[in-house]
Amino acid sequence: MVATSLLQETKLEASLLAHCVTVCKYFHHSIDDLAHRFYEQLRRRYYVTPTSYLELVFTFKQLLLKKRSEILTLRDRYVTGLEKLKEAKLLITELQEELKLLQPRLVETSANTEALMIKIEQDTIQVERKKELVAADEAVANKKFADAQAIKDDCEKELAKAVPALNAATDALNTLKQDDIRVVKAMKNPPSGVKLVMEAVCVMLDLKPDPNGSGKMIEDYWAPSQKLLGDMKFLQNLLHYDKENIPTKIITHVRNKFYSHPDFDPKKIRMVSMACEGLCRWVRAMVVYDQVIKIVAPKKQALEAANHELAPQNERLEEKRKELREVMCEPRKMCEIKDIACRTISTYRITVW
């Protein structure tokens, strides 16, 4: 009754429960017999008590429940495995149907990709030819630009020779005041240096001399000089003098008569008049500038002609560069399409395999 009561939790069938109880009894009695034999042989006592019987029943019960749990777990895994196999079978069937549909698309995509690669190769050849043409035009344009730059540098180099003198003359004129001019104008019997400078200024401004009372034409520039010095815009007119277009007759006269004159020296003129020193420097600067400008003028014309020729050349070059960029964009786009197609083909192949 004890074993039957304890094993009720195992929920065994009645016949199987009865056999289990019988086995427990057999184990208990067998141990009791063995305990007597143990005593007879070794003279040592082993006691078989009701507690031992209860421990036997509990141990049997725990072992039964443990094994039942393990078997149920294995059964559940087996059932789950069968379900997964069924699902896999259905999925394989679906994939096989999908593969049948993908196979024609794989063939079509591969053919399109091969055609696209041929087109890319052809366009690449055209791009290389276009590059060669653009490179040739660039070489021509660079050569013309270098020539123009050389002419420009030469012009600037020549002009640099006149710039210091021109700046010195301009600074000298800027330092002059109307009081300085009035001092020169007020001279009744001016020194020869003053007359020499004022005569050179009158010639530069294309003023004619006054004849004296003898009836002979003697170049007396003092009267026109006094009138010129009385002009309030006298210094401004000198500062804004058209030095780019000095008449040849005037500059030749000034160069021959005044520029090479030993007394036409700013240092010597300074000793007789501070104002005339600045005017002397201005006249000399105009002569130097005219010499330089006559050298530079043809070079400027050559520079303008080179720039005039270079402008359309650069426009044509830019047009060809634009065409080259457009031509280069097409293979690049095709390469992107080809890469997408190749990835698509790889995906199809992986799926098929």
Secondary structure, 3 states (H helix, E strand, C coil): CHHHHHHHHHCCCHHHHHHHHHHHHHHHHHHHHHHHHHHHHHCCCCCCCHHHHHHHHHHHHHHHHHHHHHHHHHHHHHHHHHHHHHHHHHHHHHHHHHHHHHHHHHHHHHHHHHHHHHHHHHHHHHHHHHHHHHHHHHHHHHHHHHHHHHHHHHHHHHHHHHHHHHHHHHHHHHHCCHHHHHHHHCCCCCCHHHHHHHHHHHHHCCCCCECCCCCCCCCECHHHHHHHHCCCCHHHHHHCCCHHHCCHHHHHHHHHHHHCCCCCCHHHHHCCCHHHHHHHHHHHHHHHHHHHHHHHHHHHHHHHHHHHHHHHHHHHHHHHHHHHHHHHHHHHHHHHHHHHHHHHHHHHHHHHC
